[in-house]
Structure formats: C-alpha cells, structure tokens
Amino acid sequence: MSLRHGFKAEANRLAVLMRRELELHPASPLAPARLAEHLMIPISTFSSAISADARIGKLLTSEREAVSALTVHAGPRRQIWVNDSHDEGRQNSSTGHEIAHALLQHPPGPAFDARGCRHWDGDVEDEANWLAGSLLITNEAAWSIARKQLSPDVAMLRYGVSREMLTWRMNMSGASGRRDRSA
C-alpha cells in the first residue's frame, strides 16, 4: 500500500472531525450508519432489492463474496448498497469504505472497463480502505483499547469490527506496541 505523504495522519484527523460533528469523543465507537445519515447518504441492503432484480439473490448466496458494498451515483447524490449476507463487522467496514470515498470526494468511475473486467484504481481504493479503518477505530480509540487492556472480543463488539480490522488498526496505530510494552 503506497499512500501519499501525510495521508494517514490526514485520515485520522478526518475521522476525529467526523466524531466531533456527531458530538463523540475521538476514541468513541462510530456507527457507519450514523455517519452516513449525518452525511445524508442513504444506505440500502442487497436483500431489500431482491424483489426488483432476482439476480441480486446470487450476491447473498452463491456469489456472496463477489461484492461487499457499492455506491450508486445519481448526479451529486450517492446511495450506498451493502451486502447484508456478511457479518456486522464486515458490513461496517464495507459501509465505512464507501463513506470514505464520499469524504475523500473520489469521483465515480465505471464499474467495468471496455473488456468487461472490473475497473480498479488501486490508489483510490487504498485511500478508502485506510480512511475506513480510521473511521471505525481512530488512533485515539486504538490507544484507548490498549490502555484499558480490552480483550479483542470486547473491543470488536464495542467498535463493531471484525477481528481482522481490529488487529490491523491496533498494528497500524502503534497501539499493539503500546499494549506489549505495558504488559
């Protein structure tokens, strides 16, 4: 992952700013759905659209790993669609990722290239991944988890994240090293 200089600190500042706008402490858990509502970005689930298009059912069953979430653009408006066959932690990460694209003002792009392959801009996706992690667990939150010596299960439940996200944010924030030094 190659992010532009200063982006990681910028992402944490933006995640803290979003908490302030919601009147939350920088280390408080942040529900992505609450942030989306604050940003006036509606969220819908794949299962709510099955009656409109039966092919969506495959994304909830046999092809459930194909798409975690996506944003549909209609002019300046965005709508996030989340694969609700995934567990809560993954849905929160996926929603956070789509919100990150909005906060970073990433322009919409085509879903597929001229050959019918999925279009992928690695730099844009890396930025959205990093900011999504920061939105879910700020550096301040990770340091609080370490300082309070919360078990992974308690921290996962409190912040609504997967074990993978918790581990990644604890490592990337430097909080794992703080926890190890204090033990």
Secondary structure, DSSP 8 states (H G I E B T S, - for coil): ----TTHHHHHHHHHHHHHHHTT--TTS---HHHHHHHTT--EEEGGGGTTT-TTHHHHHTTTTTS-SEEEEEETTEEEEEE-TTS-HHHHHHHHHHHHHHHHTT-----SB-TTS-B---HHHHHHHHHHHHHHHS-HHHHHHHHHHT--HHHHHHHHT--HHHHHHHHHHTTHHHHHHHH-
